[in-house]
Each structure stands twice: as structure tokens, then as C-alpha cells.
Amino acid sequence: MTDLSRLPGAAEEHWNWQLEGACRSVDSSIFFHPANERGNAAKEREEHAKAVCARCPVRVPCRRYALATREPYGVWGGLTEGERRVLFTDFTDTSDFSDFSDFAAPGARSA
């Protein structure tokens, strides 16, 4: 579950980036795996989601949100659940992920 205590608050400027997300124009199911999805199906869905993120103008704030709140599900800012989990494991202080805004997952390209 997302750690709600890490959310930035109700101020509008903290959330406006979501209005510009490329994900708003596609089915959200590509970002979240259905029950029992495995193998090639999971990989293809994640690649499709990452392609949407790669062209997104708010990929960096989206990624920061997912890292700061330890979002456990879905593809956020071009990072899968597993890729974020590695970051959570490697870095004990996740209170400020601003230094990781340009983090590129293995095989991913920065915009």
C-alpha cells in the first residue's frame, strides 16, 4: 500500500503535473498487472507502459511521486514495481528522491 504519510499535501501545485500525463489518454490497465499475469504478457504490458512514459512530459514528477511514496503497484514514471523495489532496497533514506529524477532503468533511455 502507498505510504500516505509521505504525500506532499493537498496544495494544488503538488498534483497539477498529473493533468499533463501521457497516461491520461490510454487505458490504465497497461500500467497495472491483472491477477496471475506472468512471463511474456507481463513484459509486453510493461514495455507498452514504458513507451507511454518515455514520451510523457511529466515523467520526472511522476517518478518522484512513486519513489517518495513508495508506490508498490504499477508502472510510474517509466519504472516498474520491481525497478522501484530495487531502489527502495538500495537506498534506506527515501525521503528525498530528487537526486534520482534522471534514474534510468536498465535498458531505458532518458528523455
PEDAWO-V253326 format. One record per backbone hydrogen bond with DSSP energy under -0.5 kcal/mol. NH is the residue of the N-H (numbers start at 1). CO is the residue of the C=O. If there is no record, write none. Layout:
NH_CO + NH_CO
This chain:
3_69 + 4_2 + 6_3 + 7_4 + 14_11 + 15_12 + 16_12 + 18_15 + 19_16 + 20_17 + 21_18 + 24_21 + 25_22 + 26_23 + 30_27 + 31_28 + 32_28 + 37_34 + 41_38 + 42_38 + 43_39 + 44_40 + 45_41 + 46_42 + 47_43 + 48_44 + 49_45 + 50_46 + 51_47 + 52_48 + 53_49 + 54_50 + 55_51 + 55_52 + 56_53 + 59_56 + 62_58 + 63_59 + 64_60 + 65_61 + 66_62 + 67_63 + 68_64 + 69_65 + 70_67 + 71_66 + 75_31 + 76_74 + 76_79 + 79_76 + 84_80 + 85_81 + 86_82 + 87_83 + 88_84 + 89_85 + 90_86 + 91_87 + 92_90 + 94_92 + 100_97 + 101_98 + 103_100 + 105_103 + 108_105
